[in-house]
Amino acid sequence: MDQIGDAGAQRIGSAERDLAIGQLQQHYQAGRLTPEEYEDRSVRASRATTWAEVVPLFADLPEPRPGPVRVNLVAPQPRPQGLVPVSDRTRETIMALTPMAALVLFFATGYLWYWFLAIPIMGILLYGPEGRGKSRRDRR
């Protein structure tokens, strides 16, 4: 068990036992195991409850061989959706008010149309250059 570490203590289920038996059968069909060795190892694999009992059955065999699942304990950091860290509701409110603000500024500054460029700029700032990617319905 020292060779496989703490992961060898992981319990296995029927799917893992079936996988081990199937891989033993591949080795038997390739001529790497005698019928007696195949039968002995298959019986031991079918009764195994942890990886520590399965891994030694493949110690002298090449791939394929089953092994314990390594668990990554560090959770991946979520990628921010937009450039401005605000809630979805705040983003939607700001985006809804941006065209109105552009219209008011258009008339207040003497018909300068440049204010309407604030609409796509605000969309990029709030949602990022790639956009949201999924609609509200798809995120549920």
C-alpha positions in Angstrom: 0.0 0.0 0.0 3.0 2.3 0.4 3.4 2.4 -3.4 0.0 3.7 -4.1 -0.3 5.9 -1.0 -3.5 7.2 0.5 -5.5 6.8 -2.7 -5.2 3.0 -2.3 -7.5 3.2 0.7 -10.3 4.5 -1.6 -13.2 2.1 -1.8 -14.2 0.8 -5.2 -17.5 -0.2 -6.6 -18.8 -2.7 -9.1 -17.8 -0.5 -12.1 -14.2 -0.4 -10.9 -14.2 -4.2 -10.3 -15.6 -4.9 -13.7 -13.0 -2.6 -15.3 -10.2 -4.5 -13.5 -11.6 -7.9 -14.6 -12.0 -6.6 -18.2 -8.4 -5.4 -18.3 -7.2 -8.7 -16.8 -9.1 -10.4 -19.6 -7.3 -8.2 -22.2 -4.0 -9.4 -20.7 -5.1 -13.0 -20.8 -6.1 -12.7 -24.4 -2.8 -11.1 -25.2 -1.1 -14.2 -23.7 0.4 -12.4 -20.7 -1.5 -14.5 -18.2 -2.0 -18.3 -18.0 -5.6 -19.5 -17.5 -4.8 -20.2 -13.8 -3.3 -16.7 -13.2 -6.3 -15.1 -15.0 -8.8 -17.1 -12.9 -6.9 -16.3 -9.6 -6.6 -12.6 -10.3 -10.1 -12.3 -11.6 -11.5 -13.8 -8.4 -9.4 -11.5 -6.3 -10.5 -8.5 -8.4 -14.1 -9.4 -8.0 -13.8 -9.6 -4.2 -11.7 -6.4 -3.9 -13.1 -3.5 -1.9 -10.3 -1.0 -2.2 -7.7 0.0 -4.8 -5.0 -1.3 -2.5 -6.4 -4.8 -3.3 -6.6 -4.3 -7.1 -3.4 -2.5 -8.0 -1.1 -5.4 -7.0 -2.9 -7.6 -9.4 -1.4 -5.5 -12.2 2.1 -5.0 -10.8 3.8 -7.2 -13.4 1.6 -6.2 -16.3 1.8 -3.3 -18.8 -1.0 -0.9 -19.6 -4.0 -1.1 -19.5 -4.2 -1.1 -15.7 -6.8 0.4 -13.4 -5.7 2.7 -10.6 -7.1 4.9 -7.9 -8.7 8.2 -8.8 -6.6 11.2 -7.7 -8.8 14.0 -6.2 -7.7 17.6 -6.8 -8.3 19.3 -3.5 -7.8 22.8 -4.9 -11.0 24.1 -6.4 -10.6 26.0 -9.7 -11.1 29.7 -9.4 -14.2 30.9 -11.2 -13.5 33.2 -14.2 -15.2 36.6 -13.7 -18.0 37.1 -16.2 -17.4 40.8 -16.8 -14.8 43.4 -16.2 -16.8 45.1 -13.5 -17.5 42.9 -10.4 -21.3 43.5 -9.9 -24.3 41.3 -9.5 -26.4 40.2 -12.5 -29.3 42.4 -11.4 -27.0 45.5 -11.2 -25.5 44.7 -14.6 -28.9 44.4 -16.2 -30.1 47.7 -14.5 -27.0 49.6 -15.7 -27.3 48.2 -19.2 -31.1 49.1 -19.3 -30.4 52.7 -18.2 -27.4 53.3 -20.5 -29.5 54.0 -23.7 -31.7 56.5 -21.7 -28.6 58.3 -20.4 -27.1 58.4 -23.9 -30.4 59.9 -25.2 -30.5 62.6 -22.5 -26.9 63.5 -23.0 -27.4 63.6 -26.8 -30.1 66.3 -26.4 -28.4 68.1 -23.5 -25.0 68.6 -25.3 -26.4 69.8 -28.6 -27.0 66.7 -30.6 -23.5 65.1 -30.2 -24.1 61.5 -31.3 -20.9 60.2 -29.6 -23.0 59.5 -26.5 -24.5 56.5 -28.2 -21.1 54.9 -28.2 -21.6 54.5 -24.5 -24.1 51.6 -25.1 -21.6 49.1 -26.6 -18.8 50.3 -24.4 -20.9 49.8 -21.3 -21.9 46.3 -22.5 -18.2 45.4 -22.9 -17.3 46.8 -19.5 -20.2 44.9 -17.8 -20.2 41.6 -19.6 -16.6 41.3 -20.9 -15.4 41.2 -24.5 -16.8 37.7 -25.1 -20.2 38.5 -23.8 -22.1 36.3 -21.4 -22.1 33.1 -23.3 -25.3 31.7 -21.9 -28.7 33.2 -21.6 -30.5 33.5 -18.3 -32.6 30.4 -19.1 -29.5 28.3 -19.9 -27.8 29.1 -16.6 -30.7 27.6 -14.5 
